[in-house]
Amino acid sequence: MSTCVNGWGQRSQFDQRRYTGGFANDLEAITAVGGYHGPDDVLEDAVRDLLRHRPALRLSFAVKKYRMGEVGLNQAAELAGLSTEEFTQTLPDRGHSRQAVML
Protein backbone atom coordinates (compact mmCIF):
# COMPACT_ATOMS: atom_id res chain seq x y z
CA MET A 1 0.00 0.00 0.00
CA SER A 2 1.32 3.45 -0.85
CA THR A 3 0.27 7.02 -0.19
CA CYS A 4 -0.59 9.14 -3.21
CA VAL A 5 -2.24 12.43 -3.98
CA ASN A 6 -5.54 11.85 -5.72
CA GLY A 7 -7.08 14.06 -8.42
CA TRP A 8 -8.56 16.32 -5.75
CA GLY A 9 -5.17 17.08 -4.21
CA GLN A 10 -5.90 14.92 -1.17
CA ARG A 11 -3.64 12.24 0.20
CA SER A 12 -5.14 8.79 0.13
CA GLN A 13 -4.08 5.20 0.58
CA PHE A 14 -3.99 3.30 -2.69
CA ASP A 15 -3.84 -0.47 -2.66
CA GLN A 16 -3.39 -1.86 -6.16
CA ARG A 17 -4.59 -5.25 -4.97
CA ARG A 18 -7.98 -3.67 -4.35
CA TYR A 19 -8.62 -3.58 -8.08
CA THR A 20 -7.99 -7.23 -8.75
CA GLY A 21 -10.46 -10.05 -8.52
CA GLY A 22 -14.08 -8.94 -8.39
CA PHE A 23 -13.65 -5.36 -9.57
CA ALA A 24 -11.30 -6.30 -12.38
CA ASN A 25 -13.65 -9.09 -13.44
CA ASP A 26 -16.60 -6.69 -13.41
CA LEU A 27 -14.69 -4.21 -15.58
CA GLU A 28 -13.83 -6.95 -18.06
CA ALA A 29 -17.45 -8.15 -18.19
CA ILE A 30 -18.87 -4.65 -18.68
CA THR A 31 -16.26 -3.99 -21.36
CA ALA A 32 -17.28 -7.14 -23.21
CA VAL A 33 -21.05 -6.75 -23.05
CA GLY A 34 -21.21 -2.97 -23.20
CA GLY A 35 -19.39 -2.47 -26.48
CA TYR A 36 -16.47 -0.63 -24.85
CA HIS A 37 -12.94 -0.74 -26.28
CA GLY A 38 -11.37 -1.26 -22.87
CA PRO A 39 -11.72 -0.80 -19.10
CA ASP A 40 -10.58 2.83 -19.32
CA ASP A 41 -13.60 3.57 -21.51
CA VAL A 42 -15.89 1.97 -18.91
CA LEU A 43 -14.39 4.10 -16.13
CA GLU A 44 -14.56 7.27 -18.23
CA ASP A 45 -18.24 6.63 -18.94
CA ALA A 46 -18.90 5.92 -15.26
CA VAL A 47 -17.21 9.16 -14.16
CA ARG A 48 -19.09 11.15 -16.79
CA ASP A 49 -22.39 9.66 -15.58
CA LEU A 50 -21.47 10.34 -11.94
CA LEU A 51 -20.73 14.00 -12.68
CA ARG A 52 -23.96 14.33 -14.68
CA HIS A 53 -26.00 13.17 -11.70
CA ARG A 54 -24.14 15.08 -8.98
CA PRO A 55 -24.07 18.81 -9.86
CA ALA A 56 -22.18 19.84 -6.71
CA LEU A 57 -19.43 17.33 -7.48
CA ARG A 58 -19.40 18.50 -11.10
CA LEU A 59 -18.87 22.10 -9.98
CA SER A 60 -16.13 21.13 -7.51
CA PHE A 61 -14.42 19.09 -10.23
CA ALA A 62 -14.51 22.03 -12.65
CA VAL A 63 -13.15 24.44 -10.03
CA LYS A 64 -10.34 22.02 -9.17
CA LYS A 65 -9.32 21.60 -12.81
CA TYR A 66 -9.43 25.41 -13.21
CA ARG A 67 -7.30 25.97 -10.10
CA MET A 68 -4.74 23.43 -11.29
CA GLY A 69 -4.52 25.22 -14.64
CA GLU A 70 -5.71 22.16 -16.56
CA VAL A 71 -8.56 24.09 -18.16
CA GLY A 72 -9.29 27.73 -18.85
CA LEU A 73 -12.22 29.70 -17.49
CA ASN A 74 -14.58 28.99 -20.39
CA GLN A 75 -13.84 25.25 -20.41
CA ALA A 76 -14.24 25.06 -16.63
CA ALA A 77 -17.62 26.78 -16.88
CA GLU A 78 -18.66 24.30 -19.55
CA LEU A 79 -17.53 21.38 -17.38
CA ALA A 80 -19.60 22.80 -14.53
CA GLY A 81 -22.64 23.21 -16.75
CA LEU A 82 -22.71 26.97 -16.12
CA SER A 83 -22.24 30.10 -18.16
CA THR A 84 -18.83 31.71 -17.80
CA GLU A 85 -20.40 34.52 -15.77
CA GLU A 86 -22.16 32.08 -13.42
CA PHE A 87 -18.98 30.06 -12.95
CA THR A 88 -16.94 33.20 -12.27
CA GLN A 89 -19.45 34.21 -9.59
CA THR A 90 -18.97 30.89 -7.75
CA LEU A 91 -15.20 31.24 -7.51
CA PRO A 92 -14.95 33.77 -4.63
CA ASP A 93 -17.06 31.41 -2.49
CA ARG A 94 -14.51 28.69 -3.26
CA GLY A 95 -11.40 30.63 -2.27
CA HIS A 96 -10.64 32.68 -5.39
CA SER A 97 -10.38 36.43 -5.18
CA ARG A 98 -12.06 38.45 -7.91
CA GLN A 99 -8.63 39.69 -9.02
CA ALA A 100 -7.34 36.12 -9.44
CA VAL A 101 -10.39 35.22 -11.54
CA MET A 102 -9.69 38.01 -13.99
CA LEU A 103 -6.12 36.89 -14.69
C-alpha positions as protocol buffer text, in pm:
chain_id: "A"
residue {
  index: 1
  type: MET
  ca { x: 0 y: 0 z: 0 }
}
residue {
  index: 2
  type: SER
  ca { x: 132 y: 345 z: -85 }
}
residue {
  index: 3
  type: THR
  ca { x: 27 y: 702 z: -19 }
}
residue {
  index: 4
  type: CYS
  ca { x: -59 y: 914 z: -321 }
}
residue {
  index: 5
  type: VAL
  ca { x: -224 y: 1243 z: -398 }
}
residue {
  index: 6
  type: ASN
  ca { x: -554 y: 1185 z: -572 }
}
residue {
  index: 7
  type: GLY
  ca { x: -708 y: 1406 z: -842 }
}
residue {
  index: 8
  type: TRP
  ca { x: -856 y: 1632 z: -575 }
}
residue {
  index: 9
  type: GLY
  ca { x: -517 y: 1708 z: -421 }
}
residue {
  index: 10
  type: GLN
  ca { x: -590 y: 1492 z: -117 }
}
residue {
  index: 11
  type: ARG
  ca { x: -364 y: 1224 z: 20 }
}
residue {
  index: 12
  type: SER
  ca { x: -514 y: 879 z: 13 }
}
residue {
  index: 13
  type: GLN
  ca { x: -408 y: 520 z: 58 }
}
residue {
  index: 14
  type: PHE
  ca { x: -399 y: 330 z: -269 }
}
residue {
  index: 15
  type: ASP
  ca { x: -384 y: -47 z: -266 }
}
residue {
  index: 16
  type: GLN
  ca { x: -339 y: -186 z: -616 }
}
residue {
  index: 17
  type: ARG
  ca { x: -459 y: -525 z: -497 }
}
residue {
  index: 18
  type: ARG
  ca { x: -798 y: -367 z: -435 }
}
residue {
  index: 19
  type: TYR
  ca { x: -862 y: -358 z: -808 }
}
residue {
  index: 20
  type: THR
  ca { x: -799 y: -723 z: -875 }
}
residue {
  index: 21
  type: GLY
  ca { x: -1046 y: -1005 z: -852 }
}
residue {
  index: 22
  type: GLY
  ca { x: -1408 y: -894 z: -839 }
}
residue {
  index: 23
  type: PHE
  ca { x: -1365 y: -536 z: -957 }
}
residue {
  index: 24
  type: ALA
  ca { x: -1130 y: -630 z: -1238 }
}
residue {
  index: 25
  type: ASN
  ca { x: -1365 y: -909 z: -1344 }
}
residue {
  index: 26
  type: ASP
  ca { x: -1660 y: -669 z: -1341 }
}
residue {
  index: 27
  type: LEU
  ca { x: -1469 y: -421 z: -1558 }
}
residue {
  index: 28
  type: GLU
  ca { x: -1383 y: -695 z: -1806 }
}
residue {
  index: 29
  type: ALA
  ca { x: -1745 y: -815 z: -1819 }
}
residue {
  index: 30
  type: ILE
  ca { x: -1887 y: -465 z: -1868 }
}
residue {
  index: 31
  type: THR
  ca { x: -1626 y: -399 z: -2136 }
}
residue {
  index: 32
  type: ALA
  ca { x: -1728 y: -714 z: -2321 }
}
residue {
  index: 33
  type: VAL
  ca { x: -2105 y: -675 z: -2305 }
}
residue {
  index: 34
  type: GLY
  ca { x: -2121 y: -297 z: -2320 }
}
residue {
  index: 35
  type: GLY
  ca { x: -1939 y: -247 z: -2648 }
}
residue {
  index: 36
  type: TYR
  ca { x: -1647 y: -63 z: -2485 }
}
residue {
  index: 37
  type: HIS
  ca { x: -1294 y: -74 z: -2628 }
}
residue {
  index: 38
  type: GLY
  ca { x: -1137 y: -126 z: -2287 }
}
residue {
  index: 39
  type: PRO
  ca { x: -1172 y: -80 z: -1910 }
}
residue {
  index: 40
  type: ASP
  ca { x: -1058 y: 283 z: -1932 }
}
residue {
  index: 41
  type: ASP
  ca { x: -1360 y: 357 z: -2151 }
}
residue {
  index: 42
  type: VAL
  ca { x: -1589 y: 197 z: -1891 }
}
residue {
  index: 43
  type: LEU
  ca { x: -1439 y: 410 z: -1613 }
}
residue {
  index: 44
  type: GLU
  ca { x: -1456 y: 727 z: -1823 }
}
residue {
  index: 45
  type: ASP
  ca { x: -1824 y: 663 z: -1894 }
}
residue {
  index: 46
  type: ALA
  ca { x: -1890 y: 592 z: -1526 }
}
residue {
  index: 47
  type: VAL
  ca { x: -1721 y: 916 z: -1416 }
}
residue {
  index: 48
  type: ARG
  ca { x: -1909 y: 1115 z: -1679 }
}
residue {
  index: 49
  type: ASP
  ca { x: -2239 y: 966 z: -1558 }
}
residue {
  index: 50
  type: LEU
  ca { x: -2147 y: 1034 z: -1194 }
}
residue {
  index: 51
  type: LEU
  ca { x: -2073 y: 1400 z: -1268 }
}
residue {
  index: 52
  type: ARG
  ca { x: -2396 y: 1433 z: -1468 }
}
residue {
  index: 53
  type: HIS
  ca { x: -2600 y: 1317 z: -1170 }
}
residue {
  index: 54
  type: ARG
  ca { x: -2414 y: 1508 z: -898 }
}
residue {
  index: 55
  type: PRO
  ca { x: -2407 y: 1881 z: -986 }
}
residue {
  index: 56
  type: ALA
  ca { x: -2218 y: 1984 z: -671 }
}
residue {
  index: 57
  type: LEU
  ca { x: -1943 y: 1733 z: -748 }
}
residue {
  index: 58
  type: ARG
  ca { x: -1940 y: 1850 z: -1110 }
}
residue {
  index: 59
  type: LEU
  ca { x: -1887 y: 2210 z: -998 }
}
residue {
  index: 60
  type: SER
  ca { x: -1613 y: 2113 z: -751 }
}
residue {
  index: 61
  type: PHE
  ca { x: -1442 y: 1909 z: -1023 }
}
residue {
  index: 62
  type: ALA
  ca { x: -1451 y: 2203 z: -1265 }
}
residue {
  index: 63
  type: VAL
  ca { x: -1315 y: 2444 z: -1003 }
}
residue {
  index: 64
  type: LYS
  ca { x: -1034 y: 2202 z: -917 }
}
residue {
  index: 65
  type: LYS
  ca { x: -932 y: 2160 z: -1281 }
}
residue {
  index: 66
  type: TYR
  ca { x: -943 y: 2541 z: -1321 }
}
residue {
  index: 67
  type: ARG
  ca { x: -730 y: 2597 z: -1010 }
}
residue {
  index: 68
  type: MET
  ca { x: -474 y: 2343 z: -1129 }
}
residue {
  index: 69
  type: GLY
  ca { x: -452 y: 2522 z: -1464 }
}
residue {
  index: 70
  type: GLU
  ca { x: -571 y: 2216 z: -1656 }
}
residue {
  index: 71
  type: VAL
  ca { x: -856 y: 2409 z: -1816 }
}
residue {
  index: 72
  type: GLY
  ca { x: -929 y: 2773 z: -1885 }
}
residue {
  index: 73
  type: LEU
  ca { x: -1222 y: 2970 z: -1749 }
}
residue {
  index: 74
  type: ASN
  ca { x: -1458 y: 2899 z: -2039 }
}
residue {
  index: 75
  type: GLN
  ca { x: -1384 y: 2525 z: -2041 }
}
residue {
  index: 76
  type: ALA
  ca { x: -1424 y: 2506 z: -1663 }
}
residue {
  index: 77
  type: ALA
  ca { x: -1762 y: 2678 z: -1688 }
}
residue {
  index: 78
  type: GLU
  ca { x: -1866 y: 2430 z: -1955 }
}
residue {
  index: 79
  type: LEU
  ca { x: -1753 y: 2138 z: -1738 }
}
residue {
  index: 80
  type: ALA
  ca { x: -1960 y: 2280 z: -1453 }
}
residue {
  index: 81
  type: GLY
  ca { x: -2264 y: 2321 z: -1675 }
}
residue {
  index: 82
  type: LEU
  ca { x: -2271 y: 2697 z: -1612 }
}
residue {
  index: 83
  type: SER
  ca { x: -2224 y: 3010 z: -1816 }
}
residue {
  index: 84
  type: THR
  ca { x: -1883 y: 3171 z: -1780 }
}
residue {
  index: 85
  type: GLU
  ca { x: -2040 y: 3452 z: -1577 }
}
residue {
  index: 86
  type: GLU
  ca { x: -2216 y: 3208 z: -1342 }
}
residue {
  index: 87
  type: PHE
  ca { x: -1898 y: 3006 z: -1295 }
}
residue {
  index: 88
  type: THR
  ca { x: -1694 y: 3320 z: -1227 }
}
residue {
  index: 89
  type: GLN
  ca { x: -1945 y: 3421 z: -959 }
}
residue {
  index: 90
  type: THR
  ca { x: -1897 y: 3089 z: -775 }
}
residue {
  index: 91
  type: LEU
  ca { x: -1520 y: 3124 z: -751 }
}
residue {
  index: 92
  type: PRO
  ca { x: -1495 y: 3377 z: -463 }
}
residue {
  index: 93
  type: ASP
  ca { x: -1706 y: 3141 z: -249 }
}
residue {
  index: 94
  type: ARG
  ca { x: -1451 y: 2869 z: -326 }
}
residue {
  index: 95
  type: GLY
  ca { x: -1140 y: 3063 z: -227 }
}
residue {
  index: 96
  type: HIS
  ca { x: -1064 y: 3268 z: -539 }
}
residue {
  index: 97
  type: SER
  ca { x: -1038 y: 3643 z: -518 }
}
residue {
  index: 98
  type: ARG
  ca { x: -1206 y: 3845 z: -791 }
}
residue {
  index: 99
  type: GLN
  ca { x: -863 y: 3969 z: -902 }
}
residue {
  index: 100
  type: ALA
  ca { x: -734 y: 3612 z: -944 }
}
residue {
  index: 101
  type: VAL
  ca { x: -1039 y: 3522 z: -1154 }
}
residue {
  index: 102
  type: MET
  ca { x: -969 y: 3801 z: -1399 }
}
residue {
  index: 103
  type: LEU
  ca { x: -612 y: 3689 z: -1469 }
}
